[in-house]
Every structure is written in structure tokens, then in C-alpha cells.
Amino acid sequence: MEYYLVKWKGWPDSTNTWEPLQNLKCPLLLQQFLNDKRNYLSQVKKGRAITLKDNNKALKPAIAEYIVKKAKQRIALQRWQDELNRKKNHKGMIFVENTVDLEGPPSDFYYVNEYKPAPGISLVNEATFGCSCTDCFFEKCCPAEAGVLLAYNKNRQIKIPPGTPIYECNSRCQCGPDCPNRIVQKGTQYSLCIFRTSNGCGWGVKTLVKIKRMSFVMEYVGEVITSEEAERRGQLYDNKGITYLFDLDYESDEFTVDAARYGNVSHFVNHSCDPNLQVFNVFIDNLDTRLPRIALFSTRTINAGEELTFDYQMKGSGDISSDSIDHSPAKKRVRTVCKCGAVTCRGYLN
């Protein structure tokens, strides 16, 4: 008769018991046990010849250790997923998935919904004026006051070219929450999944639903720091082979967003030299042109299950010319190899 070692929920390991199959009323856990065992054996088989049929009376220690680690990982990722969904302030749900390795939640990452200013930096999130439109599509609205075109069409898709700023209606505007010029401020509307990639790129983000072209997907948020501090941190990040710094260079180059420790789902979005997301500068309540919000819009239709990517070299100006890359301060630092696999891959992230 087969017996299974059971860890009882809410009880310490010292109370674990061996139970026959008929005592187990947990088909999902049993299926996960069998799947984990099969996955481990299939990985071992890649390294050396081994039969998948296990005729031993007891599991080998390595298999048992893997199954226990995988179970603990699954619990940790579920708790992290629950935490992310408690902290988010947008409609779309966040899911977490790792079918690749035993990596658990990041140990030094804190979820935030908006910019977190570093000490000494002040973010004034209160507009000084707003529109009094009854229909922001046809009247002189916030974009017109700023000297630009309304960014969206009636299908809530962006219609302006990259490099053009977005001015949305703000808290002083008299239009209601259903105003067609309130898109980015409503947050992510799509359910997204943070998943472990199989190509060595660590965590990534994929959409669980179809996203239409030119649609708002997410904001890039993090800690707002000075450009001088960004240069110092950049040296450290380059040595580790990571990059989370986003220059707020719409008009000046005073500030940078660092999403390494503080961020949202965008922290996990990978780079691609052929991305499906485009960067735009957005102004809503804070009209300081040194501190635009960063929004990511789809460049084409993105199907459910497809990974989301943006070009780390592409700033709100939409400029990724060879000149802008060659004269970047990052050029003087350690180069990070790009693994995006695109036909147009430039070879490096910085």
C-alpha cells in the first residue's frame, strides 16, 4: 500500500503523518505532487538516461526535496499574489506563475501604485486649473490649453504619435469620471500575469486577455530620484546586470524613476528591441514638465498569453536613434547583453 507524508495546515512539521491514499481528500494537491514528481524526473532525464517509471519503494531524497521545495514555493507565490492584489488600486487582477524553476517572490521589492519621491524631492499632485467642458471631445479641453491635441479617439485608443505628451483631465475639471479624456488615471484594466521566463530573462509579464492596438496597458512607477543619484545607482545596477532606471527627460534631465525596489507590475516587464508597448509622457494633476507620468500603450493587437515588452532605450520622446544611444552615459558603463531574440536585436540593453 502507498503512503503519503502529509503536512497538516496550521500545524508544525512535528505533527506530520503518513497517510494511505484513501485518507486523502485533496485531489488538487495529489495532482500537483504527481506533476512535480514528473517534472523533476523529466529534467533529470535531460542530463542522463533514466526511466520515468519509478519502481523504488521510497522516493529518492532528491525527488522528495524537490517536491517539498516546489510546494513551499507554490504557497509563497500564492501569498505574494494575494499581497499584490490587496495593494493594487486598479481593476485588472495580478497573477503569479512559475513553472520553470524554484525561484520564489523577490525579497526586496515593494509594490506601489504611484511615484514615491526620494527624500528632498517634492511632488505637487494638485492641478492649478481644470476644464469646464460638458463634452471634452468637442470643447476646448485640457490638451488644447496645453497647446496639444486630445490624445484619444472615442474607442479610448491613443491617436497621437510617440513623443507627443498626453494631457488628461484632472481633479479640478468639471467633467465626470466617464470623461473620454481620463484613461491613464484609471489604471490597468487588464488581468496580467507575472511569470518566470524560460529563456533566462528572469521574471516577465504576460497578458491573460486580448489587448487591442493603441490601448493603455500600465504605468511605469517607482522611486523618483535625482539624475546624479541615478548615475550612482546605475553603476551598481550595471555590475549586477539589471536595469530599472527610467530618465524623465521630457523637457529636462533632472529626475529619474528607479523601479528596482519600489514599483508595480511594470517592474517585471522585460526589454525587447521589437516591443509591443510604447512609452508616452502623461500629465494629469502634476503639470510640472520635469515630472511626467510614464504610460505604456500597446503598439499592436496583443493576444492572450503573449509577453509584454517595451524598449528600455525608448524614452517618452520616442527617440531610439543611434546618436541617442551612442552618447548615453550608460555607454561608458558595463554593457548588459540583450536576450530578447528579436530579428532587430541591438545586442545590448544599454
N, C-alpha and C positions, 0 to 999 in steps of 0.2 A: 504494500500500500504506500502511496506517495504522501509525504507530509510536507507542509509548508511552514516556514518560520514567519510568525505574524508579529508585527509591531502594532500594538493597540493605541489608537488615537487618544492622546491626553494622558498616557501612562508612560513611565520611564522604560528604558531598554531592559531593565532587570525583570520586568513583568512579561517579556516576550514569551510566546508559547509556540510549540509545534502543533499544527492542526491538520487533520485529514481533509481531503478535498470537500467532502460532504458538509463540513462545518463552515465552509467559506461562502458567504452570501455577497460576494463582491466581484461580479463578472468583469467590471472595467479594470480593477486592479490586477486581476488574473491575466487579462489580455495584455495589459502593459508589461507584466512580468515576462510573459512569453515573447512579446515583441522585443523587449530589451535583451533577453537572452539570445534571440535570433540575430538581432543587430550586432551584438558583441561577437558572436561566432562568425558572422559574415565578414566582419572587419579582420578577425584573426585569419580567416581563410585567405584573405588577400595577401598576407605575408608568408603563409606556408600552407602546405596541403593539410586539410583537416575535414573530417566528415561532420556534417551538420547534425547528424543523429547522435545524441548523447546517451550512451549506454551505461554510463557510470551510475552507481547507486547514490552518489552525492555530487552536487555541483562543485566544480573546481573552484578553489579560493578566488582566482582572478575573475571568474564569471560572477560569483556571488558579490564580490567587491564592486564590480561594475554596476550590477543591478541595484545595489543599495545606494551607490552614488547617484545613479540616474533617478531613483525615487526621491532622494533628498533634493536633487536639482529641480525636479518637477514641482515639488512643494514650494521651493524658494522662488521659482519663476512665477508660480501662481500668486504667491503673496505679493511679489513685485508688481504683477499685472493689476492686482486689486488696488495697490497703493497708487499706481499711476492713474487709474480711473477715478479714484477718490480726489486726487489733486487737480486733474484737468478741469477746465471750465468751458469746454466746447462740446458740441453734440456728438461728434464721432467717437466711437469706442476705441480703446487701445488694447491690442492682444500681444502676447509674447510667446515665441516658439523657438525651441532649439532641438532639432533632430540630427545635429551634426556632431556635437562634442559634449563635454561635461561642463562647459562654461556656465556659470550662474550669473545672477544680476551684477552689474557693475558696483564696486564697493564705494566709490567716491563720486557719485552722481546724484544731483538733487533736482527734482522736477520743478520747473517754474513756468508760469503762463505768460509772463511779460518780462521786459528788461529788468535786470537787477543792477542798479548803479553801484559801482565801487565807491568806497569812502572818498569824499571830496568831490563827487560828481552829482549834480542835481538835475533831475528830470522833471520838467514842468509839464504835467499832464492835464493842463486846463486850457482850452482854446479861448482866445480873446474875442472871437466873433463867430457867428454861425448864420446859416441861411434862414430865410422865412418862406421858403418855397411850399407850394401845395403839390407841385409835381416837379421833382428835381430833374426830370428828363428834359423838360421844355423851358424851364426858367433859368435865370442867372444864378447858378448854384455855386457851391464852394470851389469846384475846379475853375470856373470862369473868374472868380475873384482872385484866384492864384495865377491866372493867365494861362491855364492849360485846359485841355478837353476833358469831358467826363470820361472816365476810364472804361465803363462797362456798357454793354448793349442790354436789351430787355431780357435776354436769357441769362443775365448775370455772368457773361463771359467777358474777358478783357479784350478791348478792341484797339488799344494804343500800342505803339511799338516799344520794344525794350529800350530803356534809357529815359523814357518819359515818366515823370513822377505821377503817383496816384494821390489825389486829394479827396478823401471821403468826408461825408457829413459827420459832424461831431456832436458833443454833448450840449452845445449851445444852439444847435439847429432846431427849428420848429417842426421839421418833418419827423414822422414816426419811425418805429423800429422796422417797418416793412419797406422803408425807402430803398429804391434800387441802387443807391449810392452808399450802402452800408454792407459791405461784403467781407473784407478782411477782419473787421472788428467783431464779426460773429463767430470767428474761429473755424477750425476744421470741421467740416460736415461729413467727412468720410471715415469709415472704420478702417484703421490701419493696423498693421502687424509688424512689431519689431522682431526680426528673425535672424538666426545665425546663418551666415552665408557659407557656402561650401567651396568658395574659390579663394579662401584666405583673406577676405576683406573684413573679417570680424562680424559685427552686427550690421544689419541693413534694415530697410523699411520697405514693405510692400503694401499695396492697396488690396483690400478684400472686396472692393466693389469697383465697377467700371467708372472711370472719371472722364468726362467729356473734355475735349481740347479747349484750351484757353480758360480753364476754370481755376479758381483759387483752391489750393490744396492745404498749405500750412504756412505759419510764420517761422522765421528763424529768430529765436530769442536766446538770451544768455546774460552774462555779466558785462556791463558796459565799462570799459577801461580806457585809459589814455593810449594814444599811439606809442608813446615811449614805453609804457608798461607792456604793450602788445609786442614790441620788438624784443623786450627781455624774455617774455614768456615764449615767444616764437622760437628762440634759440633752444629752449628746453624741449619744446614740443617736437622740433625737427630732429633732435637727437633721439627721441623716442619713436620717431616715425609716425606721429599723429598730427592732425591739423584741425583746429576748431576756431581759428581766428577769422573774423569777417570784418573787413575795414568798412566803416561808414563814411565813404568818400564821395557822397552825392555832390556836395559843394566844397567841403574842406576835408582835411585828413586828420582831425583832432581826436576822433574816438574810434574804437574797435569793439565788436561784440565777441566775447570769448565764451563759447558754449562747452568748454571742457568739463567743468564741474557743475554748472547751472545751465539748464536748458530744457527743451521739450522734446517731442518726437524727432524734430529736425536734427538733434544731436547725433542720431544714428543713421541719417541719410548719407549714403555713400556718394563719392565723386564718380562722374563719368565724363569722358571727353565728347560723348554723344548723348547728352542728358535728355530726360523727358520733362524736366522742370526748369523754369526761367525765373530769374530774380527781378523784382521790382521794388523801388523805394516807395514807401507809403507814409502819408501824413494824415493824422486824424485829430486827436486832441493836442498833441505836441507838434507845433508848427515850426519848431527850431530846425532849420535845414541842415544843421550839423548832426542831428539825431533822428534820421528817418527810421521807420519800422521796415523790416525786410520781409517781403512776402514772396512765396514760391507759387507760381502758376504753371499748369500743365501746358506743354508746347504742342501736344497731340493727344489723341484718344489713348488712354492708358487702361488696359484690360485688368480685370480682377486677377490677383495673383502675381502681377508684374511688379518688379522692384522699382522704387522711386529713386531718381538720381538727379543731382544738379552739378554744374561745372564749378569747382572750387575757385577757378580763376575768374569766373564771370561775376562781376560786381553789378550794382544797380545801374551802372551806365550801359551795360550790355556789351562792354568792350573786352574782347579777349584777343586783341591784335598781338602780333609777335613783339611789337615795340613795348607794349604794356607789360608783357611777361619778362622780356629781357632786362628791363630797368627796374623790376620789382626788387625790394630789399631781400626778399626770400632767395633771390638768385645767388646771394653771397653766402647762404647758409647751406646746411646739409640737404641734399636733394632727396625727396621721398619718391620712390618708384611707384608708378601708377599701375594698378592691376585691373582697370576697367574692361579691357579686352575689346574695346571699340576699334573699328577699322581706322578711325581717325585719331587714335590714341597718340598723345604727345609724349608719352613716356614717363612724365613726372607730374606730381601733384603741385609742385611749387617751382 
